[in-house]
């Protein structure tokens, strides 16, 4: 489709009020799913984040990396075990998690952001004791339950114009390293930063009224709606922890949370800079 210069100008003009609303405010992106595996989508997402940063938003990227951790463990001959959707993490697995998240994935995302013209810096939850945690459940081993988030390292990077790229490993005062669920970490970090919004990228359209019907997308819910959706079983399976994290982020002070389909090109721009949106918005109370 060919777009004229006049049409381009009109599109930019329509984005102006959204840019003004987000200017100088913190936007936390939880990045994962297919958008993280597909190279073309990955480059689009990184380009979109640089654009948001350049128009004045304080972008914070929080990432997981489950598939890459599983792949490396498999190559090591180590079987991945999960309990209630969380990876059982012994000492050796914790070392692998740290290596993959804080090493390979973090540095590759920083490199992509820099190639797209942005300024980025990779940090883990261990740096500056940003994410302090304790053992969540002895059955899970070194899987962490967050006890505190120190936002100073994040603010330091934002003030210098960097996009912080945060890998979700944490630690305790005894020096133990913990694997932290990325959705949970993003909700805590967004809450600690009092972010304007948290955008969590998934492999589905958002919250569906009928999980078998992709056209039954629920565009907006508040905390009361969320309780009803849980009660009726509409939110089920793998969506339960994601929606719980959205609710926790709102309770912790985030203005709004979006669940987006990361497979849609430029989903972040559609949600932040247009009326159309691309997923489900969660707010404290609908007006």
C-alpha positions in Angstrom: 0.0 0.0 0.0 1.4 3.4 -1.0 1.0 6.2 1.5 1.2 9.8 0.4 3.2 12.4 2.3 0.0 14.1 3.3 -1.3 10.8 4.8 2.0 10.3 6.7 1.7 13.8 8.1 -1.9 13.1 9.2 -0.9 9.8 10.9 1.9 11.7 12.8 -0.6 14.4 13.8 -3.0 11.9 15.2 -0.2 10.4 17.4 0.6 13.8 19.0 -1.9 13.6 21.9 -0.6 10.1 22.8 3.0 11.3 22.7 2.1 14.2 24.9 0.3 11.9 27.4 3.4 9.6 27.7 6.1 12.3 27.5 8.7 11.9 30.3 6.7 9.0 31.8 7.9 5.5 32.5 6.7 2.7 30.2 7.8 -0.9 31.2 7.8 -3.5 28.5 7.8 -7.2 29.4 9.2 -8.9 26.4 8.9 -12.6 25.6 7.0 -15.1 23.5 7.1 -15.4 19.7 8.1 -11.8 19.3 11.4 -12.7 21.0 12.0 -15.8 18.9 11.1 -14.5 15.4 14.0 -12.3 14.2 12.0 -10.0 12.0 9.5 -9.3 14.9 12.4 -8.9 17.3 13.9 -6.2 15.1 10.5 -4.5 14.7 10.0 -4.4 18.5 13.4 -3.0 19.2 12.9 -0.3 16.5 9.5 0.6 18.1 11.1 0.9 21.6 13.8 3.2 20.2 11.1 5.3 18.6 9.2 5.6 21.9 12.4 6.6 23.6 13.2 9.2 21.1 9.8 10.9 21.4 10.3 11.3 25.1 9.1 8.1 26.9 11.3 6.5 29.5 11.3 3.0 28.2 12.3 0.0 30.5 12.7 -3.4 28.9 12.2 -6.5 31.1 12.9 -9.9 29.4 12.7 -13.6 30.1 14.2 -16.3 28.0 12.6 -19.7 28.9 13.0 -21.4 25.5 16.7 -20.5 25.2 17.3 -21.8 28.8 15.4 -25.0 28.0 17.5 -25.4 24.8 20.8 -25.0 26.5 19.8 -27.4 29.3 18.8 -29.9 26.7 22.2 -29.6 25.0 23.8 -30.2 28.4 21.7 -33.4 28.7 19.7 -31.9 31.5 15.9 -32.3 31.6 13.7 -29.3 32.3 11.1 -29.9 35.0 8.2 -27.6 35.8 5.8 -27.3 38.8 2.8 -25.1 38.5 4.3 -23.5 35.4 7.6 -22.6 37.1 11.0 -24.2 36.3 12.5 -26.4 39.0 15.9 -24.7 39.4 18.8 -26.5 41.1 22.2 -24.8 41.5 23.4 -25.9 38.1 20.2 -24.7 36.4 20.5 -21.3 38.3 24.0 -20.9 36.8 22.5 -21.6 33.3 19.7 -19.1 33.9 22.1 -16.4 34.9 24.3 -17.1 31.9 21.6 -17.2 29.3 19.5 -14.2 30.6 22.2 -11.8 31.9 24.6 -12.9 29.2 23.5 -14.0 25.8 19.9 -12.6 25.6 20.6 -9.3 27.4 23.6 -8.5 25.3 21.9 -9.4 22.0 18.9 -7.1 22.9 21.2 -4.3 23.8 23.1 -4.7 20.5 19.8 -4.7 18.5 18.6 -1.5 20.3 21.9 0.2 19.6 21.8 -0.9 15.9 18.4 0.7 15.7 19.8 4.0 16.9 19.0 3.8 20.6 21.1 3.9 23.7 20.7 0.7 25.9 22.4 -0.8 28.9 21.9 -4.4 30.1 21.6 -5.0 33.8 20.4 -8.0 35.8 18.4 -8.0 39.0 21.6 -8.8 40.8 23.3 -5.5 39.8 22.9 -2.9 42.6 20.8 -5.6 44.4 18.0 -4.4 42.1 15.8 -7.5 42.7 16.1 -9.0 46.1 14.4 -12.4 46.6 13.9 -15.4 48.8 13.2 -19.0 48.0 9.6 -19.3 46.8 9.1 -23.0 47.5 11.7 -25.7 48.4 10.2 -28.0 45.7 11.3 -25.4 43.1 14.8 -24.9 44.3 16.3 -21.6 43.4 13.1 -20.0 42.1 12.8 -16.6 43.7 9.9 -14.7 45.4 10.6 -11.0 45.2 11.0 -9.2 48.5 12.3 -5.8 47.3 13.0 -3.8 44.2 15.7 -1.1 44.3 14.9 1.3 41.5 18.0 3.5 41.8 20.0 1.7 39.1 17.1 1.9 36.7 16.6 5.7 37.3 20.3 6.3 36.9 20.2 4.7 33.4 17.0 6.5 32.4 18.4 9.9 33.5 21.4 9.3 31.2 19.1 8.5 28.3 19.6 4.7 28.3 16.9 2.1 27.8 17.6 -0.3 30.7 17.4 -4.0 29.5 16.7 -6.0 32.7 17.3 -9.7 32.9 15.2 -11.4 35.6 17.6 -13.0 38.0 17.6 -11.9 41.6 19.7 -12.5 44.8 19.5 -12.6 48.6 21.8 -11.2 51.3 23.6 -14.5 51.5 24.5 -14.4 47.8 22.1 -17.0 46.5 21.0 -16.4 42.9 17.4 -16.9 42.0 15.4 -17.5 38.8 12.6 -14.9 38.8 9.4 -15.2 36.7 9.6 -12.4 34.1 5.9 -11.4 34.3 6.2 -11.2 38.1 9.4 -9.2 37.9 7.9 -6.8 35.3 4.9 -6.1 37.6 7.1 -5.4 40.6 9.5 -3.2 38.7 6.6 -1.2 37.0 5.0 -0.8 40.4 8.2 0.3 42.1 8.7 2.9 39.3 5.1 4.0 39.5 5.0 3.5 35.7 2.4 5.1 33.5 2.0 1.7 31.8 3.2 -1.9 31.7 3.0 -3.7 28.4 3.3 -7.4 28.6 3.8 -9.2 25.3 2.3 -12.7 24.8 1.4 -15.1 22.0 -2.4 -14.5 22.2 -4.6 -11.6 21.3 -5.3 -10.7 25.0 -8.0 -11.8 27.3 -10.7 -13.6 25.3 -14.3 -14.0 26.5 -14.3 -17.4 24.7 -10.8 -18.9 24.7 -11.6 -20.9 21.6 -12.7 -17.7 19.7 -9.9 -15.3 18.8 -12.5 -12.7 17.8 -13.9 -12.5 21.3 -11.2 -10.1 22.6 -12.1 -8.1 25.7 -10.7 -4.6 25.1 -10.8 -3.2 28.6 -11.3 -4.6 32.1 -10.9 -3.2 35.6 -10.0 -5.0 38.9 -13.7 -5.9 39.6 -14.0 -7.3 36.1 -10.8 -9.4 36.6 -12.3 -11.0 39.8 -15.4 -12.0 37.8 -13.3 -13.4 34.9 -11.3 -15.5 37.4 -14.5 -16.6 39.2 -16.2 -17.6 35.9 -13.1 -19.5 34.7 -12.8 -17.3 31.6 -9.2 -16.6 32.7 -7.7 -20.0 33.0 -4.5 -22.0 32.4 -1.5 -20.0 31.4 -3.4 -16.8 31.4 -4.0 -17.0 35.2 -0.5 -15.9 36.2 -0.3 -13.3 33.5 -3.6 -11.6 34.6 -2.6 -11.9 38.2 0.6 -10.0 37.5 -1.4 -7.3 35.6 -3.7 -7.0 38.7 -0.7 -6.8 41.0 0.9 -4.1 38.9 -2.3 -2.0 39.1 -2.5 -2.5 42.9 1.2 -1.4 43.2 0.4 1.9 41.4 0.8 1.4 37.7 -1.8 3.5 35.8 -2.6 0.9 33.2 -1.5 -2.5 32.0 -1.7 -3.9 28.5 -1.7 -7.6 27.4 -0.6 -7.6 23.8 -0.2 -10.1 21.0 3.5 -9.9 20.3 3.0 -11.6 16.9 1.3 -8.5 15.5 3.8 -6.2 13.8 4.2 -2.9 15.7 1.7 -4.0 18.4 3.4 -1.6 20.9 2.9 1.4 18.7 -0.7 0.5 17.9 -1.4 0.3 21.7 0.5 3.4 22.8 0.0 5.8 19.9 -3.4 5.0 18.4 -7.1 4.7 19.3 -7.2 1.2 17.8 -5.1 -0.7 20.3 -3.9 -4.2 19.9 -4.9 -6.1 23.1 -6.6 -5.9 26.5 -6.2 -2.9 28.8 -6.3 -3.4 32.6 -7.1 -0.4 34.8 -8.0 0.1 38.4 -11.5 1.3 37.7 -13.3 1.9 34.4 -14.8 5.4 34.0 
